[in-house]
Amino acid sequence: MARNRPLGSKLRYARAMNENKRMPLWVFLKTGRKVRPGPIRNWRRSRLQL
């Protein structure tokens, strides 16, 4: 990431990277697989829509 980037966009990127994790296994077990995980995006291969 570039050093000279506005703080707002840095925070948005940080939040997107924090959300970019697997859903815990206990959520699947508790809901009977009714909750579907979102796609996990790699920050190098795909552009984040920020």
TORTOR-603914 format. One record per residue (C-alpha): residue in three letters; x, y, z. Coordinates in steps of 0.001 Angstrom, whole numbers, padded with zeros to 6 digits, always signed. Example, Ala and Ser with C-alpha at 12.3 -4.5 7.8 and 13.67 -1.06 7.14 Angstrom:
TORTOR-603914
ALA+012300-004500+007800
SER+013670-001060+007140
end
This chain:
TORTOR-603914
MET+000000+000000+000000
ALA+001268+003427-000807
ARG+002504+005541+002046
ASN+000676+008689+000933
ARG-002931+007587+001114
PRO-005792+009352+002874
LEU-006673+008056+006312
GLY-010282+007326+005317
SER-009304+004977+002515
LYS-006705+003299+004732
LEU-009392+002609+007311
ARG-011729+001222+004650
TYR-008993-001075+003339
ALA-008209-002200+006877
ARG-011854-003006+007525
ALA-012138-004919+004244
MET-009040-006950+005096
ASN-010413-007653+008572
GLU-013712-008887+007130
ASN-011855-011058+004640
LYS-011791-014123+006892
ARG-013602-017413+007048
MET-016836-017719+008943
PRO-016339-019670+012194
LEU-017237-023343+012033
TRP-019587-023078+015000
VAL-021845-020762+012971
PHE-022396-023529+010402
LEU-023116-026040+013138
LYS-025483-023738+015024
THR-027547-022727+011993
GLY-027560-026053+010189
ARG-025681-024598+007168
LYS-028373-022008+006498
VAL-025869-019152+006733
ARG-023605-018947+003709
PRO-020152-017393+003835
GLY-019290-014554+001510
PRO-016502-014829-001033
ILE-012982-014449+000279
ARG-011109-012009-001949
ASN-007384-011792-002351
TRP-006202-008190-002351
ARG-003613-008852-005049
ARG-005784-010781-007484
SER-008952-008699-007333
ARG-009728-005046-006807
LEU-011692-004083-003726
GLN-014637-001855-004585
LEU-013732+000988-002236
end
